[in-house]
Amino acid sequence: MPNFIRNPQDFWSGFIFLFVGLAAVLIGRDYAMGSAGRMGPAYFPTMLGALLSLIGAMSVARSMFRSGEAIGRIALKNLLLIIGAVILFGILVRGAGLVVAVIFLVMASGFASTKFKALPFLAVAIGLAVFSALVFVVALGLPMPVFGPWFGF
């Protein structure tokens, strides 16, 4: 690592934010932008990507002035648990419905935490599932099953 980078954690997290944000801006260029009052399909990802890029650039700049710890080893097991939980959510949401998929997402990704305890995580999972159903299905009217066809609904 070069000497001018004093905080490798900030540098690499900022680099990832900058990369993902710029990718969103570049991908959004293929769509109509619109305006703040009448947003096109590119407006939200472009603005979000620009903000993410700005945060990333600030983090990279900060890494050169503030000291920090070196990067530890990658927690591969935890990374795979979280990625697997997201994939499981995508598989379950159509067949089992939003509520079941969110509960499985929270519980499966919770195994990545060293502080995992079944009851508190289950309470959070149920609360998040109810909140998600109220926001996305009831309030926004998204055509998403609360409980899917696997349960006969």
Contacts in CASP RR format, 6 or more apart in sequence:
PFRMAT RR
TARGET T0000
AUTHOR 0000-0000-0000
METHOD contacts of the structure
MODEL  1
MPNFIRNPQDFWSGFIFLFVGLAAVLIGRDYAMGSAGRMGPAYFPTMLGA
LLSLIGAMSVARSMFRSGEAIGRIALKNLLLIIGAVILFGILVRGAGLVV
AVIFLVMASGFASTKFKALPFLAVAIGLAVFSALVFVVALGLPMPVFGPW
FGF
1 8 0 8 1.000
1 70 0 8 1.000
4 64 0 8 1.000
5 11 0 8 1.000
5 63 0 8 1.000
5 64 0 8 1.000
6 63 0 8 1.000
6 64 0 8 1.000
6 65 0 8 1.000
6 66 0 8 1.000
6 67 0 8 1.000
6 68 0 8 1.000
7 62 0 8 1.000
7 63 0 8 1.000
7 66 0 8 1.000
7 67 0 8 1.000
7 68 0 8 1.000
7 69 0 8 1.000
8 63 0 8 1.000
8 68 0 8 1.000
8 69 0 8 1.000
8 70 0 8 1.000
8 71 0 8 1.000
9 63 0 8 1.000
9 68 0 8 1.000
9 69 0 8 1.000
9 70 0 8 1.000
9 71 0 8 1.000
10 59 0 8 1.000
10 60 0 8 1.000
10 62 0 8 1.000
10 63 0 8 1.000
10 66 0 8 1.000
10 68 0 8 1.000
11 59 0 8 1.000
11 60 0 8 1.000
11 63 0 8 1.000
11 64 0 8 1.000
12 71 0 8 1.000
13 56 0 8 1.000
13 59 0 8 1.000
14 55 0 8 1.000
14 56 0 8 1.000
14 57 0 8 1.000
14 59 0 8 1.000
14 60 0 8 1.000
14 63 0 8 1.000
15 56 0 8 1.000
15 60 0 8 1.000
17 52 0 8 1.000
17 53 0 8 1.000
17 55 0 8 1.000
17 56 0 8 1.000
17 59 0 8 1.000
18 52 0 8 1.000
18 53 0 8 1.000
18 56 0 8 1.000
18 57 0 8 1.000
18 60 0 8 1.000
20 49 0 8 1.000
20 52 0 8 1.000
21 48 0 8 1.000
21 49 0 8 1.000
21 50 0 8 1.000
21 52 0 8 1.000
21 53 0 8 1.000
22 49 0 8 1.000
22 53 0 8 1.000
24 45 0 8 1.000
24 46 0 8 1.000
24 48 0 8 1.000
24 49 0 8 1.000
24 52 0 8 1.000
25 45 0 8 1.000
25 46 0 8 1.000
25 49 0 8 1.000
25 50 0 8 1.000
25 53 0 8 1.000
27 45 0 8 1.000
28 42 0 8 1.000
28 45 0 8 1.000
28 46 0 8 1.000
29 42 0 8 1.000
29 46 0 8 1.000
30 42 0 8 1.000
31 40 0 8 1.000
31 41 0 8 1.000
31 42 0 8 1.000
32 40 0 8 1.000
32 41 0 8 1.000
32 42 0 8 1.000
33 40 0 8 1.000
33 42 0 8 1.000
33 43 0 8 1.000
33 46 0 8 1.000
34 40 0 8 1.000
34 42 0 8 1.000
34 43 0 8 1.000
35 43 0 8 1.000
36 43 0 8 1.000
75 112 0 8 1.000
77 112 0 8 1.000
78 112 0 8 1.000
79 112 0 8 1.000
81 108 0 8 1.000
81 109 0 8 1.000
81 110 0 8 1.000
81 111 0 8 1.000
81 112 0 8 1.000
82 109 0 8 1.000
82 112 0 8 1.000
84 108 0 8 1.000
85 104 0 8 1.000
85 105 0 8 1.000
85 108 0 8 1.000
85 109 0 8 1.000
85 110 0 8 1.000
86 105 0 8 1.000
86 109 0 8 1.000
88 101 0 8 1.000
88 104 0 8 1.000
88 105 0 8 1.000
88 108 0 8 1.000
89 101 0 8 1.000
89 102 0 8 1.000
89 104 0 8 1.000
89 105 0 8 1.000
90 101 0 8 1.000
92 100 0 8 1.000
92 101 0 8 1.000
92 104 0 8 1.000
93 101 0 8 1.000
93 144 0 8 1.000
94 145 0 8 1.000
94 148 0 8 1.000
95 145 0 8 1.000
95 148 0 8 1.000
95 149 0 8 1.000
95 150 0 8 1.000
96 104 0 8 1.000
96 147 0 8 1.000
96 148 0 8 1.000
96 150 0 8 1.000
96 151 0 8 1.000
97 144 0 8 1.000
97 145 0 8 1.000
97 146 0 8 1.000
97 147 0 8 1.000
97 148 0 8 1.000
97 150 0 8 1.000
97 151 0 8 1.000
98 129 0 8 1.000
98 132 0 8 1.000
98 133 0 8 1.000
98 136 0 8 1.000
98 137 0 8 1.000
98 144 0 8 1.000
98 145 0 8 1.000
98 146 0 8 1.000
99 129 0 8 1.000
99 130 0 8 1.000
99 132 0 8 1.000
99 133 0 8 1.000
99 146 0 8 1.000
99 147 0 8 1.000
100 129 0 8 1.000
100 147 0 8 1.000
100 148 0 8 1.000
100 151 0 8 1.000
102 125 0 8 1.000
102 128 0 8 1.000
102 129 0 8 1.000
102 132 0 8 1.000
103 122 0 8 1.000
103 125 0 8 1.000
103 126 0 8 1.000
103 129 0 8 1.000
105 125 0 8 1.000
106 121 0 8 1.000
106 124 0 8 1.000
106 125 0 8 1.000
106 128 0 8 1.000
106 129 0 8 1.000
107 118 0 8 1.000
107 121 0 8 1.000
107 122 0 8 1.000
107 125 0 8 1.000
110 116 0 8 1.000
110 121 0 8 1.000
133 146 0 8 1.000
136 142 0 8 1.000
136 144 0 8 1.000
137 144 0 8 1.000
137 146 0 8 1.000
145 153 0 8 1.000
146 153 0 8 1.000
147 153 0 8 1.000
END
